């Protein structure tokens, strides 16, 4: 096992080989962490856009709140913040092509991405994927900068539960149905 130690707040003396991991080593480690694949969408006066994300998690159930992480250099970030709404769409296990479209891997950009998949709206007007395992429609309530990303915190205003079945997961730089 290749080991890279990070000197931490515990004050433990590891050994003379203590090192901060490089970005490349950290990305490799994170590629081993499975993450559910979501398409995050927004719509409003600033436009209609969306992106693929695995950095999504629940914050609280009272009130229902979740967070999404997005690179601050993303062209979608100012649109999402100006609209003040977003929908988190959990993808079914067979939606690799849709995930790739919204990840920008197919050369389709902006509102043209919505030509793939079937879309509706819930409460905020942000696009909700008709086939999503769950679509959580949110109002942006807080944004926090952390390193290269912005943590977007949304209060869930409406929720649609889709059919049960496999969900799309990303691990080892590949999609998997789980």
Secondary structure, 3 states (H helix, E strand, C coil): CCCCCCCCCCCCCCCCCCCCCCHHHHHHHHHCCCEECEEEEECCCCCCEEEEECCEEEEEECCEEEEEEEECCCHHHHHHHHHCEEEEEECECCCHHHHHHHCCCCCCCHHHHHHCCCEEECCCCCEEECCCCEEEEEEEEEEEEECCEEEEEEEEEEEEECCCCCEEEEECCEEEEC
